[in-house]
Amino acid sequence: MTPNPTRAGRREWTALTVLMLPLLLVSMDVSVLYFAIPEISADLDPTGTQQLWIFDIYGFVLAGLLMTMGAVGDRIGRRRLLLLGAAAFGAASLLAAYAHTAETLIAARAVLGIGGATLMPSTMALVRTMFTDPSQRAKAIGLWSGVMTAGIALGSVMSGVLVEHFWWGSVFLVNLPAMALLLILGPLLLPESRNPSPGRFDLLSVPLSMAAVLPVVYGLKELPSEGWNVRYVVSVTVGLLFAALFVHRQRTAASPMISPALFRGHGFTPALVLNTLSAFGMMGSAYFTTQYLQSVLGKSALEAALWSLLPSVLIGVAAPVAAQLVQRGMERAYVVTAGFGTAAAGYGLLALSGTDSLWLVLAACGVLAAGIVVVMSQLTDLALSSAPVERAGSASSLLETGTEFGGALGMAALGSIGTALYRHGMPSSAPEPARETLGGALAVAAELPGRAGDALALAAREAFTDGMRGASIAAALLLVGAAGLAALGLRHIRVRPQAPTENAEQADRLSPFGVR
């Protein structure tokens, strides 16, 4: 029998506050270079390829190592891995801040990705182990989800403010105080937890997992800007083939890195699938709204980033309200379904926008983000509650990896729809660069005299807005479908607290993938 859950006290809530610091910084590092890259380019003179790697290497390494680090944390201890990751993150931040060459900065960003891959699943897994009371855990996970989502928006704003007053390396130095605080307070406040019977670590699964994740994420992220290039299609295909090999390895290995027994948890699989769909909706909108604010409305990069903070107000309210509704007896299936419906309504508002609809677009983003945060917080709570405590790290890493996949797929699919509609809406007489992207059109328009340039810029802005509206309709339909899946798939799911598995190997053999 599982013992009655113990309610968390001041110590656990203080520890959660400490955990929020690295989580905020890891999520901010996704967007922290938005305003720093011009100064970095002037100082380090990177090639075009190096500049792309400075941007992308962090996210690629982070996505590729999430599953590995989740499994490592289950074996060596989540607190230990968190502290090791914090030390690596801090050291890499210092190296990045004072990098004198592009190669050094790329290497530092790669190490930051490694550190981020240790921090994200470790923080979520520790929340699972610190908060055993379901109502308190729901509140904690709601805070976790809100901080994670807000950090991405805050990163670009902080980058702009710091670069305006200091040098570009300051965007990395802000990581140091938080990591130092975590290293000091972590051993005092955070409990250690690990899988008592992890088995041998499956080294072959590490390269297989990276070979599955990285090509897919790379291909999906490049498709919106480059189109259906054969290289990117092949990249996604190769990744999917390695994903099949990875799944086969987990089903047949004596001690798999990701135990198939995780999927026995009542609610884990639907939570994982629906969470991936929610990430699709969240990141798909970002592809359009950032360009809309800057290139359609003509806001500066910093102005656009500051305006984009307004929708975050609703994020801070949505998750706690959803948690309260579930605690007061409302079915989780209804709350998640309503979250998807709210997000679909946000896309519906976005589909009504024109070329001068600042407040409508901001309202749409706020409604969309609030709905998605409701969904993500509830599904994260469901997935972690369904997973055995000793596999909390692996469960967390699967959720995070699904988020990366969903976000990349959302940007690829909706970006491709928007791009196709943009090209269809542009006059056939427009120069080729202008028919490819809005940025290209505005650059060409700036070189044309008088009314010709104004007419081309206006046509491009209208074509882009048409593309955004079309993609929004497609996304709204997908989220309505996800709401239906949530209503059906989460109905009647009642999560019982999971006791530690007495025999991990036996649990693997009894997994839903079949008896070995």
C-alpha positions in Angstrom: 0.0 0.0 0.0 1.1 3.6 -0.7 1.5 5.6 2.4 -0.7 8.7 2.9 1.0 11.7 1.2 2.7 14.2 3.5 1.8 17.8 3.0 4.8 20.1 2.1 5.8 22.8 4.5 7.8 26.0 4.3 11.0 24.2 3.5 9.6 22.6 0.4 8.0 25.8 -0.9 11.3 27.6 -0.3 13.1 24.9 -2.2 10.6 25.3 -5.1 11.5 29.0 -5.2 15.1 28.1 -5.5 14.3 25.6 -8.3 12.4 28.3 -10.2 15.7 30.3 -10.7 17.6 27.9 -12.9 14.3 27.0 -14.7 13.7 30.6 -15.6 17.3 31.1 -16.8 17.3 27.9 -18.9 14.1 29.0 -20.6 15.4 32.5 -21.1 18.5 31.3 -22.8 16.4 30.1 -25.7 15.7 33.7 -26.7 18.4 35.7 -24.9 20.5 36.3 -28.0 17.8 38.0 -30.0 19.2 41.5 -29.4 22.8 40.5 -28.6 23.6 39.0 -32.0 24.4 42.3 -33.8 27.0 43.2 -31.2 28.4 39.7 -31.2 28.7 39.8 -35.0 30.5 43.1 -34.8 32.9 41.9 -32.1 33.6 38.3 -33.1 33.0 38.6 -36.9 31.4 35.1 -37.2 30.7 33.6 -40.6 27.0 33.1 -41.6 27.3 29.4 -40.6 28.9 30.2 -37.3 26.2 32.8 -36.5 23.5 30.1 -37.1 25.3 27.7 -34.8 25.6 30.4 -32.1 21.8 30.6 -32.2 20.9 27.0 -32.7 23.5 24.8 -30.9 22.0 25.5 -27.4 18.5 24.3 -28.4 19.9 21.3 -30.4 22.1 20.0 -27.6 19.3 20.6 -25.0 16.7 18.6 -27.1 19.2 15.8 -27.9 20.2 15.1 -24.3 17.0 15.5 -22.4 16.1 11.8 -22.3 19.7 10.8 -21.5 19.9 13.3 -18.6 16.5 12.3 -17.2 17.7 8.7 -17.1 21.0 9.7 -15.5 19.2 11.6 -12.8 17.1 8.6 -11.9 20.3 6.6 -11.4 22.8 9.0 -9.7 20.2 11.2 -8.0 18.3 14.2 -9.3 19.7 16.7 -6.8 23.3 15.6 -7.6 22.6 16.0 -11.3 20.9 19.3 -10.8 23.9 20.7 -8.9 26.4 19.3 -11.5 24.3 20.9 -14.2 24.2 24.2 -12.3 28.0 24.2 -12.0 28.3 23.5 -15.7 25.8 26.1 -16.7 27.5 28.8 -14.6 31.0 27.9 -15.9 29.7 27.9 -19.5 27.9 31.3 -18.9 31.2 32.8 -17.8 33.1 31.3 -20.8 30.4 32.6 -23.2 30.4 36.1 -21.6 34.2 36.5 -22.3 34.5 34.5 -25.5 37.0 36.1 -27.9 36.2 33.9 -30.9 33.0 32.6 -32.5 34.3 29.0 -32.0 34.6 29.6 -28.2 31.1 31.0 -28.0 29.7 28.1 -30.0 31.4 25.7 -27.6 30.2 27.6 -24.6 26.6 27.6 -25.9 26.9 23.8 -26.4 27.9 23.3 -22.8 25.0 25.6 -21.8 22.8 23.2 -23.7 24.2 20.2 -21.7 23.6 22.1 -18.5 20.1 23.0 -19.5 19.4 19.3 -20.3 20.3 18.4 -16.7 18.4 21.2 -15.1 15.0 20.9 -16.8 14.1 17.3 -16.0 15.8 17.4 -12.6 13.7 20.4 -11.5 10.4 18.7 -12.6 11.4 15.4 -11.1 12.3 17.1 -7.7 8.9 18.8 -7.7 7.4 15.3 -8.1 9.3 14.0 -5.1 9.0 17.0 -2.8 5.2 17.4 -3.2 3.5 14.1 -2.6 0.1 15.7 -1.7 -1.8 15.9 -5.0 -3.3 19.4 -4.5 0.0 20.9 -3.5 1.8 19.2 -6.4 -0.7 20.6 -8.8 0.0 24.1 -7.5 3.7 23.6 -7.7 3.5 22.2 -11.3 1.3 25.2 -12.2 4.0 27.5 -11.0 6.6 25.5 -12.8 4.7 25.7 -16.1 4.1 29.4 -15.8 7.7 30.2 -15.1 8.9 28.1 -18.0 6.5 29.8 -20.4 7.2 33.3 -19.2 11.0 32.8 -19.3 11.0 32.5 -23.1 9.3 35.9 -23.5 11.4 37.5 -20.7 14.7 36.4 -22.3 14.4 38.6 -25.3 13.4 41.7 -23.2 16.2 41.2 -20.8 18.6 40.8 -23.7 17.5 44.1 -25.2 17.8 46.0 -21.9 21.2 44.6 -21.0 22.7 45.1 -24.5 21.4 48.7 -24.4 23.3 49.5 -21.2 26.2 47.0 -21.1 28.2 44.8 -23.5 26.8 41.6 -25.1 28.5 39.3 -22.6 26.2 40.6 -19.8 23.3 38.5 -21.2 25.3 35.5 -20.0 26.6 36.9 -16.7 23.1 37.2 -15.3 23.1 33.4 -14.9 25.9 33.4 -12.4 24.1 34.7 -9.2 21.2 32.3 -9.7 23.4 29.3 -10.2 25.6 30.3 -7.2 22.5 30.5 -5.1 21.3 27.1 -6.3 24.7 25.5 -5.5 24.6 27.0 -1.9 21.0 26.4 -1.0 20.4 23.3 -3.1 22.2 20.9 -0.7 20.4 22.4 2.3 16.8 22.5 0.9 16.5 19.9 -1.8 16.0 16.2 -1.0 18.0 13.6 -2.8 16.0 11.1 -4.8 16.9 8.3 -7.2 15.7 5.0 -8.5 16.8 2.4 -5.9 17.0 -0.4 -8.5 18.0 1.3 -11.8 19.9 -1.6 -13.4 22.8 -1.0 -15.8 22.9 2.1 -17.8 22.3 1.4 -21.5 25.1 3.3 -23.3 23.8 2.4 -26.8 20.6 4.2 -26.1 22.4 7.6 -25.8 23.6 7.9 -29.4 20.3 6.3 -30.6 18.2 8.9 -28.7 20.3 11.8 -30.0 20.2 10.4 -33.6 16.4 10.2 -33.3 15.9 13.7 -31.8 18.4 16.0 -33.5 17.7 15.3 -37.2 14.0 15.7 -36.7 14.2 18.9 -34.7 16.8 20.3 -37.2 14.7 19.5 -40.2 11.4 20.8 -38.7 13.0 24.0 -37.6 14.5 24.7 -41.0 11.4 23.8 -43.1 9.4 27.1 -42.4 12.2 29.3 -43.7 13.7 27.1 -46.5 10.6 25.3 -47.6 10.3 21.6 -48.4 14.0 21.2 -49.3 15.1 17.6 -49.9 17.9 18.0 -47.4 15.4 18.8 -44.5 12.9 16.1 -45.5 15.8 13.6 -45.5 16.9 14.8 -42.1 13.4 14.3 -40.6 13.2 10.8 -42.3 16.6 9.7 -40.9 15.6 10.9 -37.5 12.3 8.9 -37.6 14.2 5.8 -38.6 16.6 6.2 -35.7 13.5 6.8 -33.5 12.2 3.4 -34.5 15.5 1.8 -33.6 15.5 3.6 -30.3 12.0 2.3 -29.5 13.1 -1.2 -30.5 16.1 -0.9 -28.2 13.9 0.2 -25.2 11.6 -2.8 -25.8 14.4 -5.4 -26.0 17.2 -4.1 -23.7 17.6 -5.8 -20.3 17.8 -2.4 -18.7 16.4 0.3 -21.0 17.2 3.9 -20.7 13.5 4.8 -20.9 11.5 2.0 -19.3 8.4 0.9 -21.3 6.8 0.4 -17.9 6.4 4.2 -17.8 3.6 3.8 -20.3 1.7 1.5 -18.0 0.8 4.5 -15.8 -2.9 5.2 -16.2 -2.9 8.5 -18.1 0.8 8.8 -18.9 0.5 8.1 -22.7 -2.5 10.4 -23.3 -0.8 13.1 -21.3 2.4 12.8 -23.3 0.5 12.9 -26.7 -1.7 15.8 -25.7 1.2 17.8 -24.2 3.0 17.5 -27.6 -0.1 18.9 -29.3 -0.2 21.8 -26.9 3.4 22.6 -27.7 2.5 22.5 -31.4 -0.1 25.3 -30.8 2.1 27.4 -28.5 5.3 27.6 -30.7 3.3 27.7 -34.0 1.9 31.1 -33.1 5.3 32.5 -32.2 6.5 32.1 -35.8 3.9 34.7 -36.9 3.4 37.1 -34.0 7.1 38.1 -33.7 7.2 38.9 -37.4 3.8 40.6 -37.2 4.9 43.0 -34.5 8.1 43.9 -36.1 7.6 43.7 -39.9 3.9 44.4 -40.3 3.4 46.9 -37.5 6.9 48.3 -37.8 7.9 48.0 -34.1 11.5 47.9 -33.2 12.8 44.6 -31.9 12.9 45.9 -28.3 9.4 47.4 -28.6 8.1 44.2 -30.0 9.6 42.2 -27.1 8.1 44.6 -24.5 4.6 44.4 -26.2 4.9 40.6 -26.2 5.2 40.6 -22.4 1.5 41.8 -22.0 0.0 38.3 -22.8 2.2 36.9 -20.0 -0.2 38.5 -17.5 -2.8 35.8 -18.3 -0.3 33.1 -18.0 0.3 33.8 -14.3 -3.4 33.4 -13.6 -4.4 30.5 -15.8 -2.5 27.6 -14.2 -3.4 28.3 -10.5 -7.1 28.7 -11.5 -7.0 25.4 -13.4 -5.4 23.7 -10.3 -8.1 25.1 -8.1 -10.9 23.9 -10.3 -9.5 20.3 -10.3 -9.0 20.4 -6.5 -12.6 21.4 -6.1 -13.9 18.4 -7.9 -14.0 19.3 -11.6 -13.0 16.5 -13.9 -9.4 17.0 -15.2 -10.7 16.0 -18.6 -13.1 19.0 -18.6 -10.4 21.4 -17.6 -7.9 20.2 -20.2 -10.7 20.2 -22.8 -11.5 23.8 -21.9 -7.9 24.7 -22.1 -7.6 23.4 -25.6 -10.9 25.2 -26.5 -9.5 28.5 -25.0 -6.3 28.1 -27.0 -8.4 27.4 -30.2 -10.4 30.6 -29.4 -7.1 32.5 -29.2 -6.2 31.3 -32.7 -9.8 32.2 -33.8 -9.1 35.8 -32.6 -5.8 35.8 -34.5 -7.6 34.7 -37.7 -9.6 38.0 -37.4 -6.6 40.3 -37.4 -5.7 42.8 -40.1 -2.5 44.7 -40.9 -3.2 47.2 -38.0 -4.5 45.0 -35.2 -2.0 45.4 -32.4 -4.5 44.9 -29.5 -6.4 42.1 -31.2 -3.2 40.2 -31.8 -2.0 40.8 -28.2 -5.4 39.6 -26.9 -5.3 36.6 -29.1 -1.8 35.7 -27.8 -2.9 36.1 -24.2 -6.0 33.9 -24.7 -3.9 31.3 -26.6 -1.1 31.2 -24.0 -3.5 31.0 -21.1 -5.3 28.0 -22.7 -2.0 26.2 -23.4 -0.6 26.8 -19.9 -3.8 25.3 -18.4 -3.3 22.3 -20.6 0.4 21.9 -20.0 0.2 22.3 -16.2 -2.6 19.7 -15.9 -1.0 17.2 -18.3 2.4 17.5 -16.6 0.7 16.9 -13.2 -1.2 13.9 -14.7 2.0 12.4 -16.3 4.1 12.8 -13.2 1.4 11.5 -10.9 1.0 8.4 -13.2 4.8 7.6 -13.3 6.5 5.7 -10.5 8.5 8.0 -8.2 11.8 6.3 -9.1 11.3 7.1 -12.8 10.3 10.7 -12.3 13.4 11.9 -14.2 12.7 9.8 -17.2 9.0 10.8 -17.2 10.0 14.5 -17.0 12.5 14.1 -19.8 9.9 12.5 -22.1 7.5 15.3 -21.5 10.3 17.9 -22.3 11.3 16.0 -25.4 7.7 15.9 -26.6 7.5 19.6 -26.0 10.6 20.2 -28.2 9.1 17.9 -31.0 5.7 19.6 -30.8 7.1 23.1 -30.9 9.3 22.3 -33.9 6.5 20.6 -35.7 4.1 23.5 -35.0 6.6 26.0 -36.4 7.2 23.8 -39.4 3.6 23.0 -40.3 2.0 26.4 -39.5 5.0 28.2 -40.9 4.7 26.2 -44.2 1.0 27.0 -44.5 1.6 30.7 -43.8 4.5 30.8 -46.3 2.5 29.1 -49.0 -0.4 31.5 -48.6 2.0 34.5 -48.5 3.6 33.4 -51.8 0.1 32.8 -53.3 -1.0 36.3 -52.2 2.0 38.2 -53.6 1.7 39.7 -57.1 3.3 37.5 -59.8 5.2 40.6 -61.0 7.0 41.1 -57.7 10.7 40.3 -57.7 11.6 36.8 -56.6 13.1 37.8 -53.2 9.9 39.7 -52.4 7.8 36.6 -53.2 9.8 34.4 -50.8 9.5 36.2 -47.4 8.1 39.3 -45.9 11.6 40.4 -44.8 12.8 40.0 -48.4 9.9 42.0 -49.7 10.5 44.9 -47.3 14.2 44.9 -48.2 13.3 45.2 -51.9 10.6 47.8 -51.2 13.1 50.0 -49.4 15.2 50.2 -52.6 12.3 51.0 -54.9 11.4 54.7 -55.5 8.3 56.3 -54.1 4.9 54.7 -54.6 6.3 51.5 -56.1 8.1 50.7 -52.9 5.1 51.6 -50.7 2.8 49.4 -52.9 5.1 46.4 -52.6 5.5 46.8 -48.9 1.7 47.1 -48.4 1.1 44.0 -50.6 3.7 42.0 -48.7 2.2 43.0 -45.3 -1.3 42.0 -46.5 -0.1 38.7 -47.9 1.7 37.9 -44.7 -1.4 38.7 -42.6 -3.4 36.5 -44.9 -0.9 33.7 -44.3 -1.1 34.2 -40.6 -4.9 34.1 -40.7 -4.9 30.9 -42.8 -2.4 29.2 -40.5 -4.5 30.3 -37.4 -7.6 28.7 -38.8 -5.6 25.4 -39.4 -4.2 25.6 -35.8 -7.6 26.3 -34.3 -9.1 23.2 -36.0 -6.2 21.1 -34.8 -6.7 22.3 -31.2 -10.5 21.7 -31.4 -9.5 18.1 -32.4 -7.1 18.0 -29.5 -10.0 19.1 -27.2 -12.0 16.2 -28.5 -9.2 13.8 -27.9 -8.8 15.1 -24.3 -12.5 14.8 -23.6 -12.4 11.1 -24.8 -8.9 10.1 -23.7 -8.8 11.6 -20.2 -12.4 10.6 -19.3 -12.6 8.2 -16.4 -8.8 8.5 -15.7 -8.3 8.5 -11.9 -4.6 8.6 -10.9 -3.6 6.6 -7.9 -0.4 7.6 -6.2 2.4 5.4 -7.5 4.5 3.4 -5.1 8.1 2.6 -6.0 8.4 -0.4 -8.2 9.9 -3.2 -6.2 11.5 -4.9 -9.2 12.3 -2.6 -12.1 13.3 -5.4 -14.5 10.0 -7.2 -13.8 8.1 -4.1 -14.5 9.8 -3.7 -17.8 8.9 -7.2 -18.8 5.3 -6.6 -18.0 5.1 -3.4 -20.0 2.4 -2.7 -22.6 4.9 -3.3 -25.3 4.7 -7.0 -24.7 6.3 -9.7 -22.5 9.9 -10.2 -23.5 
